[in-house]
Amino acid sequence: QVQLVESGGGLVQPGGSLRLSCAASGSIRSIANMAWYRQAPGKQRELVASITSGGSTSYVDFAKGRFTISRDVGVNTVYLQMNSLKPEDTAIYYCHAISLPMYISWGQGTQVTVST
């Protein structure tokens, strides 16, 4: 099993930036894919971006050009750099991992609020 701990959320003004971190522990070598999801009040949780164990990345449309997912293998951490933030980006952001054979892990979430 894999344990995930997110950090880096907070309050930011529109147009600002934040970098979220997700530290993984446990069965690190079994991780096949990691991703960031978000859930806004009253809405379903949605995918933001993902990165495979090979380093391939993918983004949903609203994240393209503004968000960047990356990883530091040495410290078992995945990041989400968010730029040009908008009020509609306000949500709880969750880290997600798929580890072999097919275990799903979620972090506890970190709140991101974009407001003046």
C-alpha positions as CSV (number, residue, x, y, z in Angstrom):
1,Q,0.0,0.0,0.0
2,V,1.0,3.6,-0.6
3,Q,0.4,6.5,1.8
4,L,0.0,10.1,0.4
5,V,0.3,13.4,2.1
6,E,-0.5,16.7,0.3
7,S,0.7,20.1,1.2
8,G,1.0,23.6,-0.3
9,G,-2.6,24.7,-0.5
10,G,-3.8,28.1,0.7
11,L,-5.4,31.4,-0.2
12,V,-4.2,33.2,-3.4
13,Q,-5.4,36.1,-5.4
14,P,-6.7,35.6,-9.0
15,G,-3.7,35.4,-11.3
16,G,-1.5,34.1,-8.6
17,S,0.4,30.8,-8.3
18,L,0.6,27.9,-5.9
19,R,2.7,24.7,-5.9
20,L,1.1,21.6,-4.3
21,S,3.2,18.7,-3.1
22,C,2.3,15.1,-2.6
23,A,4.7,13.0,-0.6
24,A,4.4,9.2,-1.1
25,S,5.5,6.5,1.3
26,G,5.1,2.8,1.6
27,S,5.3,0.6,-1.4
28,I,6.8,3.3,-3.6
29,R,8.2,0.9,-6.2
30,S,4.8,-0.4,-7.0
31,I,3.4,2.9,-8.1
32,A,2.3,2.9,-11.7
33,N,0.6,6.3,-11.9
34,M,0.0,9.3,-9.8
35,A,-2.5,12.1,-10.4
36,W,-4.1,15.2,-8.9
37,Y,-7.8,15.5,-8.6
38,R,-10.0,18.3,-7.3
39,Q,-13.4,18.7,-5.8
40,A,-15.2,22.0,-5.6
41,P,-18.2,22.6,-3.3
42,G,-21.3,20.9,-4.6
43,K,-19.4,19.3,-7.5
44,Q,-18.0,15.9,-8.3
45,R,-14.3,15.1,-7.9
46,E,-12.5,15.6,-11.2
47,L,-9.2,14.7,-12.7
48,V,-6.7,17.6,-13.1
49,A,-3.4,16.0,-14.3
50,S,-1.6,12.7,-14.1
51,I,2.0,11.3,-14.5
52,T,3.0,7.7,-15.1
53,S,5.9,5.9,-13.6
54,G,7.7,6.5,-16.9
55,G,7.2,10.2,-16.6
56,S,4.5,10.7,-19.2
57,T,2.1,13.5,-18.3
58,S,-1.5,14.3,-19.3
59,Y,-3.8,17.2,-18.5
60,V,-7.5,17.9,-18.7
61,D,-8.5,20.9,-20.8
62,F,-8.8,23.5,-18.0
63,A,-5.3,22.6,-16.8
64,K,-3.5,22.8,-20.1
65,G,-1.1,25.8,-20.3
66,R,-1.7,26.8,-16.7
67,F,-0.8,23.7,-14.5
68,T,2.2,21.5,-14.6
69,I,2.6,18.1,-13.0
70,S,6.1,16.9,-12.2
71,R,7.9,14.6,-9.8
72,D,11.1,14.2,-7.9
73,V,11.8,10.5,-7.7
74,G,14.6,11.1,-5.2
75,V,12.2,12.3,-2.6
76,N,9.1,10.4,-3.7
77,T,7.1,13.5,-4.3
78,V,4.8,14.7,-7.1
79,Y,4.1,18.4,-7.6
80,L,1.4,20.4,-9.2
81,Q,2.5,23.9,-10.2
82,M,-0.6,26.1,-10.7
83,N,-0.3,29.4,-12.5
84,S,-2.8,32.0,-13.6
85,L,-5.2,30.8,-11.0
86,K,-8.9,31.7,-11.3
87,P,-11.7,31.7,-8.7
88,E,-13.1,28.6,-10.4
89,D,-10.0,26.7,-9.4
90,T,-11.1,26.9,-5.8
91,A,-11.4,23.4,-4.6
92,I,-9.9,20.7,-2.4
93,Y,-7.0,19.1,-4.3
94,Y,-6.3,15.4,-3.8
95,C,-3.3,13.3,-4.6
96,H,-4.1,9.9,-6.1
97,A,-1.9,6.9,-6.8
98,I,-2.4,3.6,-8.5
99,S,0.0,0.9,-7.3
100,L,0.3,-2.6,-8.6
101,P,-1.5,-4.9,-8.8
102,M,-4.4,-2.4,-8.6
103,Y,-4.4,-0.6,-5.3
104,I,-5.9,2.9,-5.2
105,S,-4.6,5.4,-2.7
106,W,-5.9,8.9,-1.8
107,G,-4.4,11.7,0.2
108,Q,-6.4,13.7,2.7
109,G,-6.6,16.7,0.4
110,T,-5.4,20.3,0.6
111,Q,-7.6,23.4,0.2
112,V,-6.9,25.9,-2.5
113,T,-8.9,29.1,-2.4
114,V,-8.6,31.7,-5.2
115,S,-10.1,35.0,-4.1
116,T,-9.6,38.7,-3.6
